[in-house]
Structure formats: structure tokens, C-alpha cells
């Protein structure tokens, strides 16, 4: 999974777009549910009817999930959002592309969100769609069948499967009727049992986001205080799914939360405070208790984005000073990091540093570099240095990296910097890679040409050879993931 420190903010500048760039490189598709403390539901019989209409307000439906035979072809799942001006909304289509047959299948079209996700078993897509003047949580099987609505609310966001596919955690929003300020939004985090349709409210407040199940599914982490209009402090909570108990593991109100020095124009001096951060994101569980998190202040210009390791999520916020380890940041005075990734065994941190403002205002550019070090601490050492310009890195295995950069547009190399293999060069001088996503020996990428406004989606082999362009469009393309059929 590749993350970006700087580009989290870059996505925010273009209308709260992609917040985290994701890739699932070098990891086989799951064909069975993960080990779980819960009973895994038996697949529903194929004869059970499904409904696309909204259930009764405040209630949810059990999921109807008949299994289908899994094939051996790798399939890329992506969305395309129309930019046509002759429709009342920006229609979005969910697509499946078979890399073996080169066939493309339309799964569903409508006013749906581009932020769809794939179930752990790879057979279902989870999406949100606008129906009946509400937003609906919907499931659709990868063959385009069994489209169904599970829940409806005025606003929906942040839906995620549990590892065993038994539960959905999701955030929905509504206007607070008791608020004195018009438009104040109340966020609610709910837990839906897909086997029974039982709905449990975990927490309700202002600015709830980023629910994330632990690998053993005994914990659910989420963040509150992310709505800037509420002026609520940033807090990271952990719900114990075995006991139902909840505690704050990080809090900007407690001692030991990272501070940020900002210039105070009234006093004409730098003032350090823990209350000036406006972003807190749990990025990844590194084990059943530890979390990789990002704390940031998103601003223009001068965003500050820092990476930390939370060692033990069972501890409360009063112990955060000894529970939180600084890793790196985009403003680190010694080893700044714009993009980073962590190997799948959570042992190595790979960091890229480049001159974001290269060529602006006569600034002399500096080379782009990729560095590596153990995640929990140690010395960075450089494994690559090249021309100035944006460069990002993804760990597609514990020993192999996928690089996108300014000249050799896409290439791979070993984690020690050896064995560089160029996979692709720009098809035109001003064509830029937007995003990449990998599976086993395959990769997919989108490129954008600012001159023509065209976006291309291509699929290629990590072994060698030029990628094959499968679509050229001016629609907005977003990767969802991979499945096998």
C-alpha cells in the first residue's frame, strides 16, 4: 500500500479528491475469509430476492450474498465518472476489465460515488449511490448481479468491510436539528451485521472519519473532530469489539500529543500548540495492536504532514507520550519524505523526497531521491538518486519496488536499489502518471495529458513489455482494486 504525505494535501486542493493513494501490489487475492472471533455467515441462497429500494428509515437489511464460481483471470475494477454537460449529474460507471480476454464488463451506472471498495473474498463491490433523494449503501456481485441496497441516509461516507466480511463499519451524516448554527452536521458511526441486518451505533458526534478494523477484528479504530466547522479537538478512539468498551487512544487535549509551531502575527513570534492540527488518519494496522498514523495541518501554502507509529492501541490517551513514536515528515530537517510505503511485512520504510517546487521562481532544483530504513527506527540510506521532479515509490513485495518518476515514467527495482527495469516511458512529453495499482505480476496505471485533457488507462506486466492502453477518455477514472474471475 503506497501512501503520500504531501499529496494528501494536493488531493484536497482539487475539491476534496483522493485523500490516500492506494495500491495492492504483489499480494495474492483472498479466496477465504480471515481468521475471526465471530461466526462467519453462510452464503445466502441464490433464490433470495434482493431490493434496490431504501429500507425503512433507521433500519438496515441483511446482505444477500450467494457465492459464484471463482475463475483464474485477474480482473481490474475501476470507475469512470462522466464529465458530459448534458446530464443532470455526473454519471459514474463501475467497470470490470478481464486482463486475459481483454473484455470489459459494465457492472452498474448511476449517481454513485467513485470511492467503491471490494469485499475481502473479491466477489462483491461496495458502493454508495443516490436513490430516493438519499444516499444508499449498496452491494453488487462482480458478475453484475444481485445489486441490493442495505441502508439509506442523508449522507454516507467511509464504509469498510471487516476482515471476515461479516460486518460493515460506515459513517453517515445528517444536519443537527438542535444546532444553533445552520448547517451543523452530526456524524454517526454504525456497525452493520451483514448476516442479520442488525445495526449498532458505535458513536455519534462532530467530524467522525476513517473507521478501520484490526487484522484480528477485535478492534475498530476511528477519528473524531475532523469537521473544521465544529472546532472539536482531534481524538482517535478504539472500540473493543469483544467487550463493547471504547477509549481514546490519542487526544489533542492530552499531554504528549505532538505540537506544531506556527507564527503568531499578534505576538510576532512562533507559538507551539497541539491544537493547530486539522488532520488525523489511521493509515494501517502493523499488527493487531500497532497503528501507522498521519497527523497533519493542511494549509496553502505550507502543509505540515507527519508520520507516527502508535505502538499499543489498548492504552488510553493519558499514556500517549510514551506510546507514540515519530517516524518522518515532509518538513523533517534531516530526512524529509513526501511519499512513502511500508513493506508488507511491516519491516521497512521506503521514502521518496523530491523538489515539489522545482523550477518555480528561479529556484534551483535538487535531485529526487529514494531512501530506506527499518520502520521502527534506524538510519536512512539512499538507494536511488535521479533527475529533479516528482517521484513516488510502492513496495510491490518485501524485496521489489515500483517507481513512478519524471523521466523513466515507470520502472521497478530491488529494494537495495539494484536491478532497475524500465517498464514505461511517457507516450508524449507532457503525459503524467496519475496513479498505479498492482496485483501479482500485473500493474495498471492512468496517465493524464494536460494539453489534450485525455486520461488513459493501461495494463502491463511487471516482467517486461509496454503496457496496453485499454481506454482513452476525458472522464475521471478511479481504481477500485483487483478480483479474480
N, C-alpha and C positions, 0 to 999 in steps of 0.2 A: 504494500500500500504506500503510495507516494503522497507526501504532503507538501504544502508550501507555507512558509512563514510569511513572505512578502505578498504572495499572490492571493492570500486570503483577503487582503485589503483591496487588491486590484479588482477582484470579483465584485466587491462591494460597490466600487465606483460606477459600475455599469448596470445599476439597478438591482442590487442585492442578488447577483447572479450566483454562480457556482462558488460555494464557500470553501469546500475542500475538494481538491482534485484527487480522484480515486483511481487506483488500478489494482487488479488482482492477478499479478504476474507469477507464472511458474507454479501455481498451486492447482492441483487436480480438482475437478468438480466433485462435490459431495454426492454420494449415492445413498447415504443413510444418515439418519438423524444423529446428532451429537449426544454423548452421554449426558443424562439429565436426571435431577432428583424428582421430576414429575413423570406421570404416566403419559406416554406418547399416544395420541389418539389414533385409532384405526382409520384408514382412509374410508371416506363416506362412499356408500354405494352409488354407482353412476346413475341409478334411476331417480335419485332425489332431485327435485326441482330446485332451480335457483331463481333469484329475483334480482332485477336491477333497480327496483324502486327503493326509496328510503324506508327503513323500518320505523316503527312508532317512535316519536321523539323521546330521546333519553334512553332508548333501548338499542340493543345490537343483535345481530344474527350469528348463529354458529356458521362456520365455513363449511361448504360442500366441496370436498377435495378428492374426487376419485382419481386414482393414480393412472398414469398412462405408461406404456412401454417405453423405456429409455433406449435410445439408439446410441450410435457411436460417433456421430458427426458433431463437431464443435459448431455451435451457433452463436452468433453475436446478436445481442439485444440492444436496440437503440431507439431513440425517439427523434422525430423531426417535427419542428414547430413552424407552421406556415407564417410567412411574412406578407402574404397577399393582403391587399387593401379592400377586397370586395366581399369580405366575410365580417360578421359582427363580432367575432372573437378570433383569437389566434389558434386555429385548429391544430391539435397535436396528434400525431400518429405513432403508435408503438409498433416497431418492426422486428422481425427475426430474419437474420441472414445466415444461410447454411454455407459454411466455408468449403464443404466437399462438393455439393451440387451447384453452388453459386446461385441458388434460388432464394428469392426474398418473399417473405410472407407478411401481409398486413394483419396485425392482431386486433387492434381497435383504434378508432379515430373519434375525437371529440374535444371538448374543452377540458383536457386533462393536464395535470402537472407533468413537467419534464423530469421531475425527481422520482421516477419509479424505482423499484428495487426488486430483486429476485429472491425467492424463498431459498432456505438452506438446501433443500433437495433439488433445486434447479428447475422444478416443474411448474412454478407459478410466478406471476408477476403481481406485485402490489402497487397500486396507483391511486391517486386522488383525482376525482372528476367532478365537474359542476353539473348537478342534476336537481331539478325541482327547486331552483333558487338556493340550493345548499351545496356544500362540498361533501363528497362521499368517499369513504374508503372502499376500494373495490379490489377483487381478485380476478385474474383471468389466467387460464391454463395456457401453457406455451404452444398449444396447437390452435389457439384462438377460441376454444370452447369454454363453457362454464363461467362466463362473465357474471359476477354477482356483487351486490352491494352489502357491506357488513354494517356500516354505521354512517350517519349523516350529522353534520354540524355546520354552523355558520362559517367556520374557518377550520382548516385542517393542515397539519404540518408534522414533520419529524416522526413518521411512522417507521417502526423497525420490528423485524421478526426476532423471537427468542431463538437460541441455537437449535433447540429441538423442534421448532416450528409449531409449538403448542400455543404460544401467546403472541399477541401484538402489543407493543407499547407505542402510544401515539399521543400527540399534543393537539388539542383543539382550542379554538378561541371564540369568544363572544364579547360583546360590549357589556361593560359593567353597569347594570341599571341603577345601582346605588351611588355611582361615581358622580362627584360634583363637577368634574371636568368632562366635557363632551368628548366622546370617542375613546375613553379609557378602556383598555382591553383586559379581560381576565383570561388567563391561560389555565387549562386543566390537563393534567397528565393522567391518562386512563390506561388500564391493563385489560385487554380483551382475551378471554379464553376461547380460542378458535373452535374447540371441540364442543363446548356447551353454549356459547354465546353470552356467558356471564361477563358482566362489565364491572370493573372495580376502579374507583377513583383513587389514585395514589396521592395527588397533591393538586391544589388549586391556588393560584396567585398571579403575580405580575411577571411576565417575561420568562416562561419556562421553556427549556430547549434541550436538545441533544441527549435524549434517553439512550442508554447503551447497556445491554446485558453483559454480565461477566461470562467467560467461557463455560464455567460450570453451572451457569444460570441460577446461582444462589443470590446474586446481587444485581440491582439495577441502579445505575448512576444517572443523574440528570442535573441540570443547572437552573437556578432561578435568579432573577434580577437582570435579565438580558434585555428587557424593554427599556430603552433610554427615557421614555416619557414618564415612567414610574419612579425614577430616581432611587430605586431599591438597590441595596448592596448586592454584589455578586456573591453567590453562595453555591457550592457544589454539594449535593445531597446524595446519600446512598440508602437505598431501600433493601433490607434483608428480606428476600422473597420467601425464606423459610419461616421466619418469625413474624414478619409484618412490621418490624421495628425500623424506624428511619432516623438517620442522624446526619448532621452537617459535617462533612469531612474537610472542607475548605470554606473559609469565610473572610471576606474583605474587612469585616468588623473585628476580627480576632488578631491578636499579636502573632507575628510570624508570617503574615501574608506579604508577598513581595510588594515593595514600594516603587514608585515611579517619580523621578524628579522632573518637574515642569517649571517653566519660567512664569513667575507671578508678576504681572505688569504693574500691579498696585504697589508691591513692596520692592520691585526691581531686583528680585533675587530668585534663585532656584528653591523650590519647596518640594520636599519629598512626602508622598502620601500613598496609602494603599487604596484610596477611594477614587482614583482617577482612571483606573482600568475600565473598559467597557466591553470586554470580550473574554469569555472563559469557556474553553471547549475541551471535553474529554475526547482525545483522538483515538486511543487504542488501549485495550487491556493488554498488558505484557505478561500477565499470569492471572490467577483467579483473585488476586488482591491488589496488584500494582497497576497503575494507570499512567499513560503518557498524556500530558495535558499541555494546552497552549493558552497563555494569558496574554492579552493584547490591549493596546489602545489604538483603535482605528481612527485615523485622522488624515487630513490632507492639507499640507504635506506632513511627513514625519511620523508615520505609524511606527509604533514600537511593539514587537511581537517576540515573545519569549517562550521557550520550551522547557518544561519541568517534568520530573518523574515523581509521582506520588507513590511512595513505597507500600503503604498499607491502608487500604480503603476502610478497614474495620475501625480505625482510630477516628476520634472526633476532632473537630477543628481546634480545640484547645491544645492539641499536640502537633499542629501543622508545622510549627517552626522546625521540628526535628523529623518531620515526615515528608518534607518537600525538598527535592534536590534539583538545583538549577542545572540545565544541560547546555543550552546555547540560545542565541538570539540574533535577530538581524542587526542589532546595534552593539553586539559584543565587541569590545575594543581590541580583542586579540584574534578571535576566530569567528567572524560574523557568518551567518548562514541564512540564505534566502529560501532555498528549497532543501528538503531533507527526506530521507527514508530510513527505515529500520529493517534489517533483515528479518525473515520470517521466524527465526529462532530467537529474536529479540536480543541478539548479542552485539551487533554492530550498528553504529550510527553513521550514515553517509550524508555528507553535507556539501551543497554547492554554493559558491559565492561568486557573484558577478556584479558588474557595474550597471546598475539599473538606469542610471542617467548618462550612460556613455554617449559622448558627442554633443550633449546639451551645454549651452552657454560656454562653449570653448573648453569644457572640462577635458582634461587628458584622461583617456580611458585606461583601465588596468586589465590584466588578463583574467579570464574566467578560470576558476579552479574547482576541483572536487577533492574533498578531504574525507578521511575516515578515522574513526576511533571507537573503542568499546563504549557501549551505550551508558553504562553506569559510571564511567569515568576513565580518564587516561589522556594521553597526548594525541592530538590530531596529527596526521601526516598526509601530505599531498600525494594523490595517486594520478592526478591529471591536471595539466595546465594548458590553456589554449587561447584562441583569439578572444578579444573583448566582446561581450554580448550576453544575452540571457541564456542560461544553461540550467537544465534540471536533470535529476537522476532518480531512477527507480531500481530497487533491488528485485529482480525477477526470480532470484533464488538466493541462497545463502552465499553463493560464490560468483554470481553474474549480475551485471548492472546494465540497464537500458538508459541511454543518454540522448537527450534532445538538446541541440545547440545551434549556434548562429551560422556555422558553415557546413560541416558534415551533418546534415539536418537530423539524422537518426543513426545511432550506432550502438553496439554493445561492446562490453569489455569485462574482463575478470575483475574481481573486487580488489585485487592488488595493482590494478592499472595495466596489466598485460593483456595481450590477445585482443586488441581493438579490431572490430569488424564493422565496416560501414554498411548500413542497411538501406539508406535512402539519402538522396540529395534533393534540394529544392527543385521542383519542376519549373519554377520561374523565380526570378531574382527576388521578388518581394512576397513569396509564399511562406507562411509561418505555420509551424506545428501548433495546434491549439491544445490537444490532449491525446493521450495514448492509453491503451488498456491491453493487457496481455493474458494469455491462457496457454499453459504448456509451451508448445513450440510456435505459437501464433501470436501476432500482435495486430491491433487495429489502431488507426490514428485518424484525426481530422486535421486538415490544413485550411488556412484562410488566406485569400489574396485580397488585400485592401484596394488594389486597382480595379478589379472586376467585381468585388463583393462576393465572389464564389467561395463556397465551402466544399471541400472534397473529403469523402470518407474512403479509406483504403485499408486493405487487409494484406498482410505479408507473413513470411516465415522468418523466424529468428535464426534459422540456419543460414540462409543466403537468399539472393534474388530480390528484384524490385517488387514493391507492394503492388497489388492490383486495385485500381480505383473502382469502387462499386457504385458510387453515386456522386454527381456534381450538382450542386443546388445553391440557392440563396436562402434556403430555410435554415433554421437553427438546429444543429444536430447535437445530441447529447447521448453519451454512452450510458447504458444501464448495467451491462455485465455480460457474462457468458453462460450458456447452458449446453446440454448435450441431448441430441435427439436423433 
